[in-house]
């Protein structure tokens, strides 16, 4: 899992059911635009609003359709459900599992390390750690990540803290391991690559997959200034589809490009007309 990854939204129809043809079409559209791997059932997939059966079906549809690697979100609050989802994702054809830190209850770093080691021991596919304190209030400490990075079935981490110091420490502490560090914030993608990250998993890539991929490509080609300039031009759009308007805004921005985003699932509500217009203007400015 290197390069630009995309945490796929889950398209729902007007009744709130998963729109499988739209999901397949979305996979085609974003992979044709150049993303390096796809991530079904992540945070931007509205995964916590899916049933276990629905999560497994989404992974199956994406894995069947995708010609790039699939990193399936399988993390749940409890160990047994996470392991069951991970085993089901493997059976569906996922290449690796993205496991968010357990949420709802609070756990210390020792408990988290034990949790991930147990999963990695039992999982049929590599485990990627996922630290997103915005939602879980439990960041993974870089020293915890360092200890886990040497496990042969722990493949990397998605760091969505937005904290460059934490990211840089993680890169430094895991540098001797076969371990990928992925940026989870579109606003600091180029900066993260400058600090040694191997790629990113970016909500922004749902809207402009070709531009998100171009940041990585420019950086890889040695045009680090160009990568930073392009990233800088996307910061306002990224902020709008994440911190300001969240998943409803993300899907509205995608629809402004005729991408098959579908509807949001309750309790989410669609953005209003003024916000839809604002998002469409940000998308046009970015392109």
Secondary structure as the mmCIF struct_conf table of DSSP 4:
data_model
#
loop_
_struct_conf.conf_type_id
_struct_conf.id
_struct_conf.beg_label_comp_id
_struct_conf.beg_label_asym_id
_struct_conf.beg_label_seq_id
_struct_conf.end_label_comp_id
_struct_conf.end_label_asym_id
_struct_conf.end_label_seq_id
STRN STRN1 UNK A 3 UNK A 7
STRN STRN2 UNK A 12 UNK A 12
TURN_TY1_P TURN_TY1_P1 UNK A 14 UNK A 15
BEND BEND1 UNK A 16 UNK A 16
STRN STRN3 UNK A 18 UNK A 18
HELX_RH_AL_P HELX_RH_AL_P1 UNK A 20 UNK A 32
TURN_TY1_P TURN_TY1_P2 UNK A 33 UNK A 34
BEND BEND2 UNK A 36 UNK A 36
STRN STRN4 UNK A 37 UNK A 39
TURN_TY1_P TURN_TY1_P3 UNK A 40 UNK A 41
BEND BEND3 UNK A 42 UNK A 42
HELX_RH_3T_P HELX_RH_3T_P1 UNK A 43 UNK A 45
TURN_TY1_P TURN_TY1_P4 UNK A 46 UNK A 46
HELX_RH_3T_P HELX_RH_3T_P2 UNK A 47 UNK A 49
BEND BEND4 UNK A 50 UNK A 50
HELX_RH_AL_P HELX_RH_AL_P2 UNK A 52 UNK A 65
BEND BEND5 UNK A 67 UNK A 68
STRN STRN5 UNK A 69 UNK A 73
BEND BEND6 UNK A 77 UNK A 78
HELX_RH_AL_P HELX_RH_AL_P3 UNK A 79 UNK A 92
TURN_TY1_P TURN_TY1_P5 UNK A 93 UNK A 93
BEND BEND7 UNK A 95 UNK A 95
STRN STRN6 UNK A 96 UNK A 100
HELX_LH_PP_P HELX_LH_PP_P1 UNK A 101 UNK A 102
BEND BEND8 UNK A 104 UNK A 105
HELX_RH_AL_P HELX_RH_AL_P4 UNK A 109 UNK A 122
BEND BEND9 UNK A 124 UNK A 125
STRN STRN7 UNK A 126 UNK A 131
HELX_RH_AL_P HELX_RH_AL_P5 UNK A 133 UNK A 136
BEND BEND10 UNK A 137 UNK A 137
HELX_LH_PP_P HELX_LH_PP_P2 UNK A 139 UNK A 141
HELX_RH_AL_P HELX_RH_AL_P6 UNK A 142 UNK A 149
TURN_TY1_P TURN_TY1_P6 UNK A 150 UNK A 150
BEND BEND11 UNK A 151 UNK A 151
TURN_TY1_P TURN_TY1_P7 UNK A 152 UNK A 153
STRN STRN8 UNK A 154 UNK A 159
BEND BEND12 UNK A 161 UNK A 161
HELX_RH_AL_P HELX_RH_AL_P7 UNK A 164 UNK A 173
TURN_TY1_P TURN_TY1_P8 UNK A 174 UNK A 176
BEND BEND13 UNK A 177 UNK A 178
STRN STRN9 UNK A 180 UNK A 183
HELX_RH_3T_P HELX_RH_3T_P3 UNK A 186 UNK A 188
HELX_RH_AL_P HELX_RH_AL_P8 UNK A 189 UNK A 194
TURN_TY1_P TURN_TY1_P9 UNK A 195 UNK A 196
STRN STRN10 UNK A 199 UNK A 201
HELX_RH_3T_P HELX_RH_3T_P4 UNK A 203 UNK A 206
TURN_TY1_P TURN_TY1_P10 UNK A 207 UNK A 207
HELX_RH_AL_P HELX_RH_AL_P9 UNK A 209 UNK A 220
TURN_TY1_P TURN_TY1_P11 UNK A 221 UNK A 222
HELX_RH_AL_P HELX_RH_AL_P10 UNK A 224 UNK A 233
TURN_TY1_P TURN_TY1_P12 UNK A 234 UNK A 234
HELX_RH_AL_P HELX_RH_AL_P11 UNK A 235 UNK A 239
HELX_RH_PI_P HELX_RH_PI_P1 UNK A 240 UNK A 244
TURN_TY1_P TURN_TY1_P13 UNK A 245 UNK A 245
HELX_RH_AL_P HELX_RH_AL_P12 UNK A 246 UNK A 255
TURN_TY1_P TURN_TY1_P14 UNK A 256 UNK A 258
STRN STRN11 UNK A 263 UNK A 263
TURN_TY1_P TURN_TY1_P15 UNK A 266 UNK A 267
HELX_RH_AL_P HELX_RH_AL_P13 UNK A 273 UNK A 286
#
